[in-house]
Amino acid sequence: MTDAAISIPDPRFPVGKFHRPKSGQPLPEGELALAIVTLAELPNELRNALHGLDDKQLATPYRDGGWTVRQLVHHIADSHMNAYIRVRLALTEDAPTITVYDQDAWAELHDSTAAPVEWSLELIESLHARWVMLLQSLTPAQWSRTYVHPAMGPQSVEFATLMYAWHSRHHLAHITHLRAAKDW
């Protein structure tokens, strides 16, 4: 195989961009179940991807212009906490409008730049255990419940589950691709 035949992914989107399912069309068989498995497996896969990294490696940006690995891990915890709360709001309120946050500003806060990644790993483990337990209990009607994102409009629990499964794979790939590129 020649170098020209090797496809190098966009470092911003190593698993590709998220594609929103078409409204009103059923998901392919098993897609939602696979998304739940992805959320269930993220904590262990993330821990494995970070295994053995030292402080210098954790301070390395995962791509040019990107966050450090440490910031990325804390971002996953921040983002997934917000997602879990949004799902709970959708399940308990009538199409609530959610609060958005500036993820780049959050990534610059002191705890995102200096806290041990272990703190967020432990948080992600517990959070995902509860999130997966909740998702596995949902009725068909609950999957259709929505929250309203101020910029993106209504989002169903089903959509959020698919999006955050993608988000899990997306950021995990940032770390694994960096490790492969650096031969860590």
Steps between C-alpha positions, in 0.01 A plus 500: 500500500636840411494801729241660273261212573518550878217714630599723792197617697435864571667546842201708611257218418687168515178295489325740260243766578179415679210452262160576645245225430225603260196622686210258500697209357568193712858431598677201351448186708727494804638853462358625828613188685849549357501862619417385853781243485738775387402714799539199731846418366642854488630511859710186459615589148596850613692363798684258269581780253652709780687216669862583567491861378714736707437868577696615196296276270175613665609860431534424127232638267323218318531704177639836391281766656316245714467443869752300697418139579431609860255770385337250266434250780353772721293622203350154455393501865357853472320432175355167607382641834311764306359239262383277784322793666341598167365147453360499854337837438345372177361200684349700784393832347305601192761593235716713732740751350846401614787721597801500271857555611823620343704180480816686401473728803435199724812330358709798610384496863766395750346161580498413128865590456641370829280236666606136483325315216414230753236728651315525171552131424329409828222748430449362147487143635224581748315735267495251213385219728196706601442633148504153346272366774255780427513450122445126531178566693333730246170429330452575129310819589783621724753475215296762314490751785693818427689791641552820304851615418493881458705488178416157357134461593324192637714194565356164602643267760567262211696769314699593811592136558626459144685832511680427827594150387662670200656758736649213702656336193611840366704602804628150571638498145672835563699334777568169324607673177735729695650199680552320170653808336736560794568128550423527872 
